[in-house]
Amino acid sequence: MARNKYPEITENRIIDTSTKLFMSKGYENTTIQDITNELGDLSKGAIYHHFKSKEEIMDAVNKRIIEQGLGSLKEIVNDSALSGIDKLREAFLLLITSTQKEASNRKIPPLQKNPQLLALYMRDTLGVASDILTDIVEECIKDGTICIAQPHELSQMILLFFNVWINPWIYSWTSEELNNIIVFMKDLLDTMGVPIFSEEIIQSINVLYSLS
């Protein structure tokens, strides 16, 4: 086999193709042969040269998805024109908008039907993203826009709310159930001294559910 001068290009092609297949067919229903067929010009051996197993490909896919989201979050953190509370609201809108983009793709199956993706998604919900969100919460505390004693736990609660509780790929709520959840969370956070639910955020959540 000729030596690949640009292995990162081949690896990115494998990740791109695998992402599409994992999301459309599900991880368990996708084989290395499926990935090979979709790529067209690579053999199984070539794929195994870059990734030892399908599980390793899945880890690379998940890492790519996380890095894409983190890049946008970091831009919000570094925006000096925004106050702490504005950064927090922008972070919320980013989480919702990201899910809206997925919702417009009708080929993506619910995460309950893709248990490997769901497991990785749940694992990473409280990973690096919560550390970045904690930085924003701590900025809110410093500039006095919110008042909370446990910024890290607050960031984790927020991520669980947006990425899990109201994620239509995990739970399907009726309009009444969704409204009750939003009212509950808004009242809870307002009482805690974290008034972050804006009309724009509430409207964006409702738009998200109309797409799912």
Number of C-alpha atoms within 10 A of each C-alpha: 5 4 6 10 8 8 12 11 11 16 17 14 13 22 21 15 17 26 22 16 19 22 17 17 17 21 20 13 11 16 16 16 12 15 23 19 13 15 15 9 8 14 15 13 12 14 20 14 12 15 17 11 12 18 12 13 21 20 14 20 21 17 13 16 13 17 13 10 14 15 10 13 22 16 12 23 20 11 11 10 9 13 17 25 21 16 24 25 19 18 20 22 18 17 17 22 17 13 21 20 11 15 19 12 12 10 12 18 16 18 19 13 15 19 14 17 21 16 12 14 18 14 10 15 17 19 14 13 19 22 15 17 26 20 18 26 25 20 20 22 18 12 12 13 17 20 17 16 11 11 21 18 14 19 23 18 14 19 20 17 15 17 20 16 17 20 21 20 20 15 13 15 15 10 12 9 11 17 15 12 16 18 13 12 15 18 15 13 16 14 10 14 13 20 17 18 18 11 9 11 18 17 10 17 23 16 14 22 19 12 15 17
